[in-house]
Structures are given as C-alpha cells and as structure tokens.
Amino acid sequence: MKNFKFILILMVIFVSFGFSNSYASSVEEKIKMDDKEVFDVSELKSDVSEPSNLIDELVKEELDYVDIKTVKQIDVEKLAKEGAEIIKNMNTKAHQYYYPTKYYQNGQSWSSNVMHTCGKTIGTHGCALTSFSMLVSLYNFNDDPGKVNWVMGNSACPFKWYVGENKYGLPSCHYSNSTLSNSTAKNSLVSILKNKGVCIVGMKKGSGKHFVLARGYYKANGNINIYIYDPSKQRNYSKLRHYLNKGYKVNRLIYYYN
C-alpha cells in the first residue's frame, strides 16, 4: 500500500512538471509569433503564470493620433544640435530631474477601464494615456489614468495630444513623428529636458509600440542616461537605454511648452 501511494505521488509530480513546461513553452511561442520576439525568452520564465501581463509591447494598433495642423512640429535637427552642445559642456554627474506622479497602466483599479473610441482597455493599450497622466501631474492635476480616460472621452484611444492640451489647459503641444537614431533621440531629449520640461517618448520595434515619460538625464563617465517612468508594470524600466538596447527606435516626441 505504501509503495502504491509513493508511485501515485511520483505520477502527480511528473504530470504537473510536464504541464508547467508545456504551458511555458506555449506562452513563449505565442509571443514569438505575435511580435517577433519583442520579449527575451529569459524574461518570461518568472512570469509565465500571467500571460495577460504581456501588454503594450505586443500592441499593433496605432496608439496615438495627431492632426499636424493642431500642433507645433518639433525641429528635431535643431534640438539634437542643441542637446549635443549641452552634453559637450556638461560636467561629470550633471543632471536634471523631474518628479511627476508615477502611474502604471496594468495591475491597477483602472486597468480594465475601456478607452474610446478604440474599445481597448487601459491595461492593454493605455501606455500613451498613462504617460500623459504622469505628465499632467506636474501641472497640479491629481487625475490618475482612469480619470484622464474619462476626461478625454472619445479622444483617449488613439490618444489625441492636442485634445489633452485643451482639456487640461496645458502649454502648446509640440510633436514629432520622425524615426530617430539613438544618438539623435538622446541629444534631443537632453535639450527638451533642460529647456522645456518632461517629454513623452513613443517607440517602435517591429509591430510593437510603447510610450514612456522621459523625466530626466544624468551624465556619468562621458555617457548620458535618459531616465524614464515606464507605464508597463511588468518591465518598469528606469532608463531609455533599456528599450534602445532591445532594438526599439524612438518615433514620437511630445512635449508641452509655450
């Protein structure tokens, strides 16, 4: 009888182990097919139990919309030159930081809220809206992403930056949709952060898209780090280079300044 119980326990362990490995493998394969390995497989090992957390990086729809007539176009070439000059004249450990309220799009009370007109939730497609929520906190608004979603109404998804300007009485919206080299992006962001304020950064890798909020920079050993607040709770990266090193390219810059 004891031998029978022992064999039964071994069978249960074996089946459970096989199911776990099979499930992890199926999650990895789905991500590879969906977004050409936007995620490293090694990063999935600790989170295979919650595939729903693999959020905005897998988004293929457009997350923002802009009518060029309603915003001021950013002269990226000019900004990049200004930024390069600023960096050149920086002392080691030179820095500039802003401290907006940090919000996440997923794992929160508002994550299941549906955005209009795309009909998607904040948790799955709300990185642009959540980045904007962090930005407006610097203008003495306490609106979390759920409240911003309500205020923006039919302009929440795709997110309309100029509507956000009008709804919250912000300075003029400045916008760029050019795909930038990593050095141009960093130099431009240094100029914006030093002279204008925080900047929402849109990125793309293959069909995956994501938005973060650039909130500061720091120079060390001759290198510039751009510090970000990441709406993705799963990754929660603190530096832009974490995305650039994975092959993302900056293709949106949005800031508000008069």
C-alpha positions as CSV (number, residue, x, y, z in Angstrom):
1,M,0.0,0.0,0.0
2,K,2.8,2.4,0.9
3,N,4.5,1.6,-2.4
4,F,1.3,2.4,-4.3
5,K,1.0,5.8,-2.6
6,F,4.6,6.6,-3.4
7,I,4.1,5.7,-7.0
8,L,1.0,7.8,-7.2
9,I,2.8,10.9,-5.7
10,L,5.6,10.5,-8.3
11,M,3.0,10.3,-11.1
12,V,1.3,13.6,-9.9
13,I,4.6,15.4,-9.7
14,F,5.6,14.2,-13.2
15,V,2.3,15.3,-14.8
16,S,2.4,18.7,-13.1
17,F,6.0,19.3,-14.2
18,G,5.2,18.4,-17.8
19,F,2.1,20.7,-17.8
20,S,4.2,23.6,-16.4
21,N,6.9,23.2,-19.1
22,S,4.3,22.8,-21.8
23,Y,2.4,25.9,-20.7
24,A,5.6,28.0,-20.5
25,S,6.6,26.8,-24.0
26,S,3.2,27.7,-25.4
27,V,3.4,31.3,-24.0
28,E,6.9,31.7,-25.4
29,E,5.8,30.5,-28.9
30,K,2.8,32.9,-28.9
31,I,5.0,35.9,-28.1
32,K,7.5,34.9,-30.8
33,M,4.6,34.7,-33.4
34,D,2.9,37.8,-32.2
35,D,5.8,40.2,-32.1
36,K,8.9,38.7,-33.5
37,E,10.4,38.2,-30.0
38,V,10.0,41.6,-28.6
39,F,10.5,40.0,-25.2
40,D,13.6,38.0,-24.3
41,V,12.5,34.4,-23.5
42,S,14.7,34.6,-20.3
43,E,12.4,37.5,-19.1
44,L,9.3,35.3,-19.4
45,K,10.5,32.5,-17.1
46,S,9.4,34.3,-14.0
47,D,6.0,35.5,-15.4
48,V,4.6,32.6,-17.4
49,S,1.8,32.3,-14.9
50,E,0.3,35.6,-16.1
51,P,0.4,35.9,-19.9
52,S,-2.2,38.7,-19.6
53,N,0.6,40.9,-18.3
54,L,2.3,40.9,-21.7
55,I,0.7,44.1,-22.6
56,D,1.5,47.2,-24.6
57,E,4.7,45.8,-26.2
58,L,2.5,43.5,-28.3
59,V,0.2,46.2,-29.4
60,K,-0.1,46.5,-33.2
61,E,-2.8,49.2,-33.5
62,E,-1.9,52.9,-33.6
63,L,-1.9,54.3,-30.0
64,D,-2.0,58.0,-30.8
65,Y,-3.3,60.4,-33.4
66,V,-2.4,63.9,-34.4
67,D,-3.7,66.4,-36.9
68,I,-0.5,68.2,-37.9
69,K,-2.4,71.5,-38.2
70,T,-3.2,71.4,-34.4
71,V,0.3,71.0,-33.0
72,K,3.7,72.6,-33.4
73,Q,6.1,70.5,-35.3
74,I,9.4,69.8,-33.5
75,D,12.6,70.7,-35.3
76,V,14.4,67.6,-34.3
77,E,17.7,68.5,-36.1
78,K,17.8,71.8,-34.2
79,L,17.1,70.1,-30.9
80,A,19.7,67.4,-31.5
81,K,22.4,70.0,-32.1
82,E,21.4,72.0,-29.0
83,G,21.5,68.8,-27.0
84,A,24.9,67.8,-28.3
85,E,26.3,71.2,-27.3
86,I,24.7,70.9,-23.9
87,I,26.2,67.5,-23.3
88,K,29.6,68.7,-24.6
89,N,29.7,71.4,-22.0
90,M,28.4,69.3,-19.1
91,N,30.4,68.4,-16.1
92,T,30.5,64.8,-15.0
93,K,27.5,64.0,-12.8
94,A,25.5,66.9,-14.4
95,H,21.8,66.1,-14.1
96,Q,18.2,67.3,-14.5
97,Y,15.3,65.5,-12.9
98,Y,11.5,66.0,-12.7
99,Y,9.3,64.1,-10.3
100,P,5.8,63.6,-11.6
101,T,3.4,61.2,-10.0
102,K,4.1,57.6,-11.2
103,Y,1.3,55.6,-12.6
104,Y,1.0,52.1,-14.1
105,Q,-1.4,51.1,-16.8
106,N,-1.7,47.5,-15.7
107,G,-2.4,45.8,-12.4
108,Q,-4.4,48.8,-11.2
109,S,-8.1,49.6,-10.4
110,W,-8.4,51.4,-13.7
111,S,-6.7,48.8,-15.9
112,S,-9.9,47.2,-17.0
113,N,-11.5,50.6,-18.0
114,V,-12.3,50.7,-21.7
115,M,-10.9,53.6,-23.7
116,H,-12.8,55.3,-26.6
117,T,-13.0,55.0,-29.5
118,C,-10.7,52.0,-29.9
119,G,-12.6,49.9,-27.4
120,K,-9.4,48.6,-25.7
121,T,-8.6,48.7,-22.0
122,I,-6.1,50.9,-20.3
123,G,-4.2,47.8,-19.1
124,T,-3.6,46.5,-22.6
125,H,-3.4,49.7,-24.8
126,G,-3.1,52.6,-22.4
127,C,0.6,53.4,-22.3
128,A,0.1,56.7,-24.1
129,L,-2.8,57.8,-21.9
130,T,-0.9,56.7,-18.7
131,S,2.2,58.6,-19.8
132,F,0.1,61.7,-20.3
133,S,-1.4,61.2,-16.8
134,M,2.1,61.3,-15.3
135,L,2.9,64.5,-17.4
136,V,-0.2,66.4,-16.2
137,S,0.6,65.7,-12.6
138,L,3.3,68.3,-12.9
139,Y,0.6,70.8,-13.6
140,N,-1.1,70.2,-10.2
141,F,-3.6,67.7,-11.5
142,N,-4.3,64.6,-9.5
143,D,-6.0,62.7,-12.3
144,D,-5.0,59.0,-12.4
145,P,-5.3,57.2,-15.8
146,G,-8.9,56.2,-15.0
147,K,-9.8,59.9,-14.5
148,V,-7.8,61.0,-17.6
149,N,-9.6,58.4,-19.6
150,W,-13.0,59.9,-18.5
151,V,-11.8,63.4,-19.2
152,M,-10.5,62.6,-22.7
153,G,-13.7,60.8,-23.7
154,N,-13.6,59.8,-27.4
155,S,-10.1,61.1,-27.7
156,A,-8.5,58.6,-25.3
157,C,-7.6,55.9,-27.8
158,P,-6.0,56.6,-30.2
159,F,-4.7,59.4,-27.8
160,K,-5.1,62.9,-29.2
161,W,-2.4,65.1,-27.8
162,Y,-3.9,68.4,-28.8
163,V,-7.2,67.5,-27.1
164,G,-5.2,66.8,-24.0
165,E,-3.7,70.3,-24.3
166,N,-7.2,71.8,-24.5
167,K,-8.8,69.6,-21.8
168,Y,-6.1,70.4,-19.2
169,G,-5.2,73.9,-20.2
170,L,-1.6,72.9,-21.0
171,P,1.0,74.9,-22.9
172,S,1.2,74.4,-26.7
173,C,1.7,70.8,-27.8
174,H,4.9,70.1,-29.7
175,Y,5.1,66.9,-31.7
176,S,7.5,64.8,-33.8
177,N,6.7,61.5,-35.6
178,S,10.1,61.0,-37.2
179,T,12.0,57.8,-36.5
180,L,15.3,58.9,-34.8
181,S,18.7,57.4,-34.4
182,N,19.6,56.6,-30.8
183,S,22.1,59.5,-30.6
184,T,19.6,62.0,-32.1
185,A,16.9,60.8,-29.7
186,K,19.2,61.2,-26.7
187,N,20.5,64.6,-27.7
188,S,17.0,65.9,-28.5
189,L,15.7,64.7,-25.2
190,V,18.6,66.4,-23.3
191,S,17.7,69.7,-24.9
192,I,13.9,69.2,-24.2
193,L,14.5,68.1,-20.6
194,K,16.9,71.0,-19.8
195,N,14.9,73.8,-21.5
196,K,11.3,72.7,-21.9
197,G,10.3,70.0,-19.3
198,V,9.3,66.4,-19.4
199,C,8.7,64.6,-22.7
200,I,6.5,61.7,-23.7
201,V,8.5,59.3,-25.9
202,G,6.9,56.8,-28.3
203,M,8.9,53.8,-29.5
204,K,8.5,51.1,-32.1
205,K,10.1,47.7,-32.6
206,G,8.6,45.7,-35.5
207,S,4.9,45.9,-35.0
208,G,5.2,46.5,-31.2
209,K,4.7,50.0,-29.9
210,H,5.1,51.6,-26.4
211,F,5.1,55.1,-24.8
212,V,7.0,56.2,-21.7
213,L,7.7,59.5,-20.0
214,A,11.2,60.9,-20.1
215,R,11.8,62.7,-16.8
216,G,15.5,63.5,-16.5
217,Y,19.1,62.8,-17.5
218,Y,22.4,62.1,-15.8
219,K,25.9,62.2,-17.2
220,A,28.5,59.7,-15.9
221,N,31.8,58.6,-17.4
222,G,31.0,60.6,-20.5
223,N,27.7,58.8,-21.1
224,I,24.2,60.3,-20.9
225,N,21.4,58.3,-19.4
226,I,17.8,59.4,-20.1
227,Y,15.6,58.5,-17.1
228,I,12.0,57.4,-17.7
229,Y,8.8,56.5,-15.9
230,D,7.5,53.3,-17.6
231,P,3.8,52.7,-17.6
232,S,4.4,49.0,-18.0
233,K,4.4,47.5,-14.5
234,Q,5.9,44.2,-15.8
235,R,9.1,45.8,-17.1
236,N,9.1,49.1,-15.2
237,Y,12.4,50.2,-16.8
238,S,14.1,53.3,-15.4
239,K,16.3,54.2,-18.3
240,L,15.5,54.7,-22.0
241,R,18.6,52.7,-23.0
242,H,16.9,49.5,-21.7
243,Y,14.5,49.8,-24.6
244,L,17.0,51.0,-27.1
245,N,19.3,48.1,-26.3
246,K,16.4,45.8,-27.2
247,G,16.1,47.3,-30.6
248,Y,13.3,49.8,-30.0
249,K,13.5,53.1,-32.1
250,V,12.1,56.4,-30.9
251,N,9.4,57.5,-33.4
252,R,7.4,60.0,-31.2
253,L,8.4,63.0,-29.1
254,I,5.6,65.0,-27.4
255,Y,6.1,67.9,-25.0
256,Y,4.0,70.9,-23.9
257,Y,5.7,74.3,-23.8
258,N,5.0,77.9,-24.7
